[in-house]
Amino acid sequence: MKHNRKNLVRIGAAVAAGLGAAALALSTTGANAEEAAADGDFDAQIIGGRPAADGQFPWTVALADAADPSFNYCGGQLIEEDVVLTAAHCTEGSAAADVVIRHGDTDIAQTDVYEVAEIVVADGFDGATMVNDWSLIKLAEPITGAETLPLADADTGDWGTLTVAGWGTTESGSMSPDLLYTDVPYVSADDCAGAYGAEFDAATMICAGDLANGGVDSCQGDSGGPLVSADGVLVGIVSWGYGCAEAGNPGVYANVGLLHGDITAALATL
Ligand code: 4AZ
């Protein structure tokens, strides 16, 4: 499966156009399921994941359609009691009134629904290249007492084993009702450039996955969600990749350590 990134962009556009769940289902089962099955790696899809325990990812949220809050299409994380950090491609083209935030349980059906006051998409976000793939969502009211996730404030190089979580596509080819997570090894910028050439932008992106074997990865619907280090800081935001969990095609994430200054500057304007 080569251009999962196009599916992802198409979903963003569908959501923005208010097409909702039907468009997502079509796109996911169409391109992704068929191509993954053809690749013979369909059961590799949070892919390689396990159900999260209560309280394991307490700052995790989902973005959902305000017109149909049962339709969640991206992940995100609380970085303040009233601010979510997610992927720009998850919010581009959406007005605050189009989006709600779901939080408070690993079972998506049990999460509470929160209204959005404002969306700020990263300056310099490019939906064709996924450069600067981050945005901030200010909630209408804080989720008082909610845990927040600290941001990496520098790219320290080798992060070792990282963890990614989300309600996105699983081996069944559909979104997971339960929050899943998996461990993904850090992939160096050199190795990621080897995999993706100039499509990997070392100034704004970071990669993770089992480069040699595949089998563990984020996938469609996990976008915007967290890539966290063993010591509990946000290292990356789920962004794109060719396929999901394929050997040689690691997951690509917005590089929070490198984007930290831009993110905190935008945060100060909310
Ligand atoms: C997506 O389409 C997507 N394997 C997210 C993550 C990855 C690929 C695609 C990484 O939202």
Residues whose N, C-alpha, C, O or C-beta is under 5 A from the ligand:
A	BS01	4AZ	N4 L8 D217 S218 C219 Q220 G221 S223 S239 W240 G241 G243 C244 A245 G251 V252
